[in-house]
Amino acid sequence: MKDCEGLGDCEDARIERIYEYLDGALPRADVDEIKDHLANCPNCLEQHDLECMIRSMVKRSCTEAAPAQLKQSILDKIHAAR
């Protein structure tokens, strides 16, 4: 695939950067870079939109809350590991 404006090829940009962007795991400067890239790359924008749709569907499908006992058990294990 073509070079994605310094981000590597589109496949790399999608896998490594767009998911981090959607997760909120990028520094502000990188967020702006990804936004600009998505505005100019239909292939990456399509991948972004697909991932947004998948995340939305998963979020709607996962409405059950974890039992309080499970939450407490996990927290206890985290504190014990520290």
N, C-alpha and C positions, 0 to 999 in steps of 0.2 A: 504494500500500500504506500501511498505518498507520505512524505514527511509532514508531520503536523506542526508546523511552525515552531520548531525547536523542542517539541515534546517527544520526539521519537516518532515511530510510525503510529498510525491510528490505533492499531491493536494495543500497543504499549500504553498509549494515552488513555484508552478506555479502561484497561485492566488496572493500571496503577494509579491513575490520577482522578478519573471521574468518580470511582467508588469512594475514594478518600474525600473528594469534594462533597459528595452526597452525605457522607458520614460526619461532615464538619471537622475533619481531621487535618486540614491544610492551613498553613499560615496565610494571613490576609493577602499577601502579595501573590501567592499561588492561586488563591481563590479568584482574584481578578484575572490572572492569566488563563485559568480554565474557562471562566465566563467569556472572555474574548475569543478563546479557541472555539467554544461551542457555538458562538454566534457566526463563526466562519467555516465550520466543518460539518456538513450535513450528516456524514457517517457517524461522527462522535455524538452529535446531537440526537440522532436516532437511538444510539446505545443508551444515552443519558435518559431519554424519555421512556425507553423500555424498562430500564432499571427503576425509574420512578413509579411506573405502573405496577411492577412486580412488588416493590416495597409497599405500595398502597394496598394491594390485594392481600399481602401477608398480614399487614397491620389490621385490616378489617377482619381477617379470619382468626386472628389470635387475640380474642377478647377475654379469655379465661385468665383469672389471676392465680398466681401460685399460692398454695396454702400457706398460711402464716407460719406453720411449723417448719415447712421447707425453707422459707426465707430465714427464719431464725437459725436453723441448722447451718445454712450456708454462711451466715454472718459469724456464727460461732467458729466455724472452720477457718474463716479468713483471719479472725482475731487470734486464733491459736497459732496460725502460720506466721504471724508477725512476731 
